[in-house]
Amino acid sequence: MRAATLTTKDKILQAAAEIAMEVGPVHLSLDAVARRAGLSKGGLLYTFPTKAKLLEALVEHHVAEFDESLRMQEARRNHKVNSVVQACIEVYRAEFVLNEPEPSGILAAIANDPSFIDPIRRYNKQLLDRMKENSEDPTMALIAFLTIEGLRSLKLLDMDTLTHEDQIAAIDGLRQLFAPCDPDKPSQPAGS
């Protein structure tokens, strides 16, 4: 999105996310965010009256962006069986392959106020329920959810213990598990 099309709120959120990534969530300051967004501190405070409100908005913004990407991928699959799981895998894979950093603003928000994890917790609960309801095998949907969230958490907490290749293999393994069946392809007997 070009800077000219960003709203003041979007500019502030973008600036806050960038600063949190650069200096760490603990060092996020309203003055720095205002400068980066090209606003006065008063302009920033008009939109977000406190640092807590800014951090809360960062969390909500992250959840909304993920959900929008997920629903677009889901619609591309015409909401068929397993489309929610497939969409989750694709959205995460796209983030991972593009090497997009996990949003440090979320850690800043949670460090500042642990209740800011509540919107993520609620969203993840709803997402897991949707994945299970839309899946032909709810247990496999749960395994996909745990795999994706585990990989995301390792990255968010900077605790990656897997190589890039191992992570791609895990994601692509999930893709294969949930790939639509080809009705023209003969099925393999068990144990082959």
N, C-alpha and C positions, 0 to 999 in steps of 0.2 A: 504494500500500500504506500503510495507517495505521501510525503510529509504534508503536502497541501490539502490532502483529503482527510487527514486525521483531525478528530475533535480534540478539544483541550484535554478532556479526560483521557483519551487514547494516548496523546503525547506524554501526559504525566505517567501513565501506566508503563508505556514503553521506556521512558527515561528511568523510572524506578527499577524495572526489570534489568535494564542494562547495568545500572550502577550496582545493584545487588550482585550481579554476575561478576563484575570487575573487582569490587572491593570486599565482597562478602556481605552477607545479610546483616551482620551486626553493625557495620559501618554505614549503613544506609541513612542518609540525613535528608531532611526536607529541603534544606538550603541547596544541597547538591542536586536533588531531583528538580527543583525549580529552575536552577541554572541550566541543566541539561535539557529541560523541556522548553527553555526560552521564555520563562514566565518569571514574574516577581513572586516572592514568597507569599505575598498576599493573594495573588492569583491562584497559586497552588492551594492555599488554605481555604479559598472560596469553594473550590471543588472538593477538597478532602480536608476537613477541619482539623484532623489529627493524623499522626503517623499511623495509629492503629486503624483508622478508616482507610488510609491508603493501602496498608498491607492487606486488610480484609478485601478490598477491591481487587488487589493483585491475585488473590486466591480465586475469587469469583470469576475473574477474567480468564484465568488459566482453565478453569472447569468449563466455562462457556466456549472457549476456543476448541478445546478437545471435543466437546459434545457436537459442535457444528461440523467438525471434520468427520467425526464418527457417523453422524446422520447422513452426510453426503455420500460416504462410502457405502453405507447401508442401503440408501436409495439406489445406488448404482447396481446393487444386487437384487433390486426389486423386492426387498423385504422377504426373500425366500428363507427356507429353513437354513439355519446356521449363518444367516447374513450378518447378525450382530457380532458374532464371534469373528467371522471373516473380516468385518469392518475394523474391529479392534486390532486385529493382527496387522492389517494394512496400515492403519494410522500409526501404530507404534513403529512398524518397519520403516515407514517413510521418515519419521522423526529420527530413528536410529541411523539409517543409511545416510541421511543428510547431516548426521552428527550434530543435530540440534541439541544444545545444552538443556538440561532440565531447568525449569524456572527456579532460580535461586530465591526469587521473591517469596515463594511458598515457604521455604525454610525460614526466611526472615520473619514472615508473618507468624508462623508456628512458634518460633523462638520468642517472639514478642508476646504472643497470647496463644496458648495451646488450644483454645476453643476455635481458632481459625481452621483447624483441621476438620471441624464438623461438616462444612459444606462438601469437602472431599469425601469424607466418610459416607455422607448421605448419597452423594452422586455414585460412588463406587458400589454401594448397596443396591441402588436402583439399576445400575449397569449390570451387575452380576445377575440380578433377577431377570432382566431383559435377555441376557445371554442364555441363561438356563431355559427360559420360556420359549425362546426361538430355536433352541438346539434340539437335534434329534437325540442327543445324549447329554443330559444335564451335568453328569459327572465329568465328561470331557470338556464341557464349557467351563466348569470350575477349574479344571487343570489349566486350560488356556488362560483364564483370568489370573490365576496365581503365577503362572510363568511370566506373563507380561508385567504384572505389578511387581514381581520379584526383580526382574531386569531393570524396571524403571527406578525402583527403590535403591538398588545397588548403585545406579548412576547418580541419582539425586544425592545420596549420602557419600558419594565419591569413594565407594567401597568395591569397585569393579574387581572381581577376582577372575573373571572369564576373559579370554582373549576376544578380540573383535570377531574373529572367525567362529569361535564357539558361540557367541551371541547370535551371529547371523544364522548359524546352523540350528540353533534352538528356535529362532523365529521362523525359519524356512521349514523346519520340522512341523511346527504348528500349522503353517500354511498347507502342507501336504495332508495333515490329519483332517483338515476341514475343507479341503478342496471339493468342489462339486463333483459328484460321481458322473462319469461318462457312461451313458446307457449303452453305447455301442461297444464299450470295452469289456471283454469277458472278465468276470471276477476270478480272483485267484483262490483256490481251495486253501483252507486253513492249514498251516504248517508248511506251505510251499516256499 
